[in-house]
């Protein structure tokens, strides 16, 4: 049990309820601190499965859980749904959008990442990314609507453009989206249209580098490519996109018609890094010291996708396990300081392996010495994801949906919802 | 197997994929007709459970299924996602929002109902209704946000206003919403806040008439009222609302502060009735003859909430079973005509009973000679709804969610999503 937690306790403010922020919060459960966890939404999101919401395989609540609910029994934490608008390092206060201020003794910034378009932000209107539940639902709507539009389109060229999909970026997200989209076109929607054959849809995965899954060993990249092609995905490597607009994507002079383009090619750190008024790296991330604090400001920590950590000459990747490990480490450091113990060993990221799934029975898994591909990789992926999901009910629900999808090729969440204020007629 | 279905077949156009439209479509599966089912959305919605999505108990895809998927094996139907903008009875064409026209031999209008504010449409901004999935998700967002706002509000009077909820209209929808909301406040959210006690929320059910559930026998109305009060709902009957604004609802000179007001008090027919250029009843519904066709236009049928049918001096209610029966009847009439058979007996609504649920173990059921209340009614309600849901997967998922909720008082879908284009700061 923590020491009496009252207004005079050491106040830890944590911004961001993702993997880093949540694991830091839990790590401080028995520490003599008062915690305020600030998030602009009300839920913790299991981002690795966002692409499943985007492809209508799961519903939004399946992969998210309210932060208040997750933390309800942790008495020393208060959850605050709010947006941070400023950070004052001198007075040790953060400003919130509703006009109020929060004073902190220790601050942890864990607000994650958003999309980055390499300086071409105007592409965002035509090629949305996939970082939040709202992104996923909007993408789901666009994917399903594309088939509806194709069905109603009498002109063959325009119909083909509606049935042309492009995913930019050959990392795990792009690979997972492309494989799933191909499955939807060739299996899920098979009998359901009268004027089009959904299986004739073209799904292109466009990657600037020489191979997909560049973070994986080459042999697994090759297997992934093969599995994608077997699913009907056209894999275009060594193909940097030069422009994106409503017609499609451009490769220099050549325009490839595609009414639906998805951006899975780059992320940038949350704008909170800029509010710190320290030097940032090229992606807007905050370089941190060995204990994950800001140089010169031991009371300010950064963890997760917002942090820039170098290890053995390479940056620690922006993946969920890294964020969790960082969050836990920050909690360890804070506890150690308050107990007057010596410094904690430097943070070291343990790479537990990489997984990417490609459709219902294919995947690749890089587990260090063990490389899996095909069905064994897929089963490993499935159980790992279910295990790491928060909440028993979510695990049950996701298992139910996936079992259903596996046997029937059906997808559980194929509902098109109007965005508020918009009609259902959009170009 | 239907006769060869080709472009010269009798073309039936059905507008609306709800209960009436869907049951009419299915009823024509083996008829020598070509069917186009037009809906502005892509899904069939199980409306009786909308309040569950609104109160975060179920996710949107749990109670909806894509029309294309439901009808995929019915070869003589084509599903068209479109909005109807006009009806020309002379040329026998309907106009769609995308500019195209659909010619029909037989037309069935089954586009249902929307909210009605008795001439006070400006109340809609402060007291949204519950007719579509979009309504339900917006309401869910407002309900969950109200508790978040209360938690962050230092002023006691404003906090109390955020914790004050009002549902206007004591029919089944209002009763179900009120009971569920009270459960959420007193049980689901119990440990999760630090500055407020959610159980102190005030939930008022405001009904202009003398009793709730006026369509039920008096004894059951009384039982429902008791069950509501046991849940902590303040039932205000004989209380007509005179005005609604951002502060709350007005009863003459008295203003009752309530930041969240929900409208469950009245429906009006879809605007498609007006496009027919015939005389409508007061609620905008289309009066129909004994075979559910428009007087003077035997080729135009109206079914479901859009139809005004008198039976034994009383209007047939706008409930799901009535809509299904009407849809089936229209299909029967059309088949009979095409086969050259005599007229089908007049439509007659069979009232199979009324159900309303009030919280997790209470309900009332009017099954004619049999009246149930309390736990037996609730179990009947549960199995009836699960049975009538479309789709095995949906039934499984809903059962899972309800079983979970029953044992834990938890609700499966408590996710607040930003509407596109809006920030999360709203007053």
Interface residues (C-beta under 8 A of the other chain):
Chain A: X40 X41 X42 X43 X56 X59 X60 X61 X62 X64 X66 X68 X69 X71 X72 X73 X78 X79 X80 X81 X82 X83 X97 X98 X100 X133 X134 X137 X138 X144 X148 X151 X152 X189 X191 X192 X193 X194 X195 X393 X396 X397 X400 X401 X404 X408 X410 X412 X413 X414 X415 X416 X417 X418 X419 X420 X421 X422 X423 X424 X425
Chain B: X40 X41 X42 X43 X56 X59 X60 X61 X62 X64 X66 X68 X69 X72 X73 X78 X79 X80 X81 X82 X83 X97 X98 X100 X133 X134 X137 X138 X144 X148 X151 X152 X189 X191 X192 X193 X194 X195 X393 X396 X397 X400 X401 X404 X408 X410 X412 X413 X414 X415 X416 X417 X418 X419 X420 X421 X422 X423 X424 X425
